[in-house]
Amino acid sequence: SESIYQNVKANIIQQLGAANDAEHVIGISQMDNNNYCRCSECYKVLQEEGAPSGVWIRFLNRLLAELKPDYPNLYFQTLAYAHTNEAPKLTKPDSNIIVEYAPWWDFCYKHAFSDTGCSYNVNAQRQLGEWTRIANRVWVYDYSLNVSHLIAPYMNYDVLQANAQFFAKNGVECYY
């Protein structure tokens, strides 16, 4: 909604202070769930874009378009996560948007990300490829541990190096 947009914009301006050309990176991401807006306006954008990420990227692009004149070195870091894993079909992120691809539900950590024999990872490879094709900067947030059971073994040690190499080879700038 417009009121949410204006609230987010006002909060960013409050944090940044007076106009300046210092470099700022602000993390702005959706909630950690699949509850995204389904109002008629957002639904229309979703239909145009083929993914909820289209609504989100348009939101961030608008913010940057309005804020860049006063903050030319402002960057937004945002997660491509859960309902925003799929890249939008039409809208490209502004060059000052850092997309941090975070495959959590649609990824197999037992196999290397590059493993084409794993259907989960083939889908994740496609998603990552779409983001690296349209975004200027892509990072990966790799869940290299079991966040539900932190002390439980996580059988991914054998694939960590292969994953890092795959991400580097495929245009990922930062691997977390």
N, C-alpha and C positions, 0 to 999 in steps of 0.2 A: 504494500500500500504506500501511497505517497507520504503518509505521516511517518511510517517506519523509515523510508528513504531519507526524509528531512532530518529525522532524529539521528540516524547514522552519520549523515553529513555533518551535522552540528557537533557531534561528539568527536569526529575526526579533526575538525577545525579547532575545537577546544584543546585537543591534545597537541596539535602542531603549533598553535600560537600564531603569531603574526606571519604574514607571507614571507617565505624564505626559500633559498635554493639548496638547502642542505639535503642530503640524501636521507629519506625516511622509508622504512619498510614496515607496513602495518598488516598484520594478519587479520583477514576477514573471511570467515568460513561459516557454512551452515551448521545447524545443530547436529549432534551425533545421533541421528535417527533418520527415518524415511518420511518424516512428517513435513512435507513441503507444501507451499501454498497451492491450492487448487481453485482459486477464484476464477471467474470467467476471463479476466485479463491474462493471468498467468497461464491458464489452460490454453488460451489462443497462442501464446508464445511457445508453449510446450509443443503444440501441434506443428507450428512452423519450424521449430528447431529439432524436433524429434527426440528431445531429452530435456529434463528439468534444468540441466546445466545452462541451457540457453537463457532462461529467465535470470539465473544467477550472474552469468557473464554480462548480460545486458545491464544489470543493476550496477555491477562494478565498473563497466565501461562508462556509464553515465556519470558515476561519481568521479572517475578520473578526468573525464572531459570537463567537468565543472571545477575541479580542484587544481588541475595541472597549471593553469595560468598563474596561480599564486604559489604553487608547490611543484615546480617542474621536475624535481627528482623524487617524487612520491611514487612508491611501488606498493602494490597490494599483493600479498602472498595469500593464496586461497587454496583450499583443498578440493581436489576432484575425488570425492569420497561418497560412498553409499549411493544416494540417488543422483549425484553429479559425476559419477565415474564416466559416463558416456559423454563425449564431447558434443557440443552443439553442431548442427549441420550448416548453419548459415553465419552465425556471429563468431568472429574471431576475437580473442581477448586483446585488449589494448597492449601495446608493447611493454607497458609498465605493470602488467599483471604476471605474477609468477604462479604458475599452476603447479601445485604439489599433488601429484597423482598418488592416491593411497588405496590400493586394492586390498580391501579387507575381506569382504564376503565372497568376492568372485575370483579368488586366487588360491592356488595350491602351494603351500610352502614346503611340501615334501620334494617337489620337483623344481628344477631350475626354471626361472622365468622364461628362458629361451626354449624350453622343452616343448616341441610341437606335438608330442605324443600325449600331452596332458590337455584335455579340452578346456579346463578352467584357465590354464595359462595361455592357451591360444586366444581365448577371449580377452584376457588381460593384455596380451601383446597388441591386439587390435585396438583396444581402448587407448593404450599408451601411444601407439603409432598415430592415432587421430589427434591426440593432444600435442604431440611433438610436431605434427604437420601444421597446426594452426596457431600454436602459442610460441611466443618469442623465447620464453624461458620456462623450462619444465624441471621440476624436482620430483623425486620419488620418496615417499614416506613408506618404508618397508617395515612391516610388522615382523621383526625378526625375533619375537618372543611371544609367549602365550600370555596375552594381556588379561585373560580371565583367571589364569592360574600361574602367577609369576614364578613360582619355584618349581613348577613342573618342567620336565625335559621337553624341549622343542626340537624335533628332529630335522633341522634345516642346516646344520653346520656344513654339510657337504655341498650345499648349493650357494652359500653366501658369496664366494669369490666369483662363481659363474654369473650370479645375478649382478654384482657390481660391474663386471666386464660387459655384460649385455646392456646395462643402462648407459654406461659410458659410450659404447659403440652406437647407441641409438638416440643420441642427442640429449640425454639427461644431464643437467648441469650440476645437480647436487643430489646426493644419495644419503638419506637419513634412515 
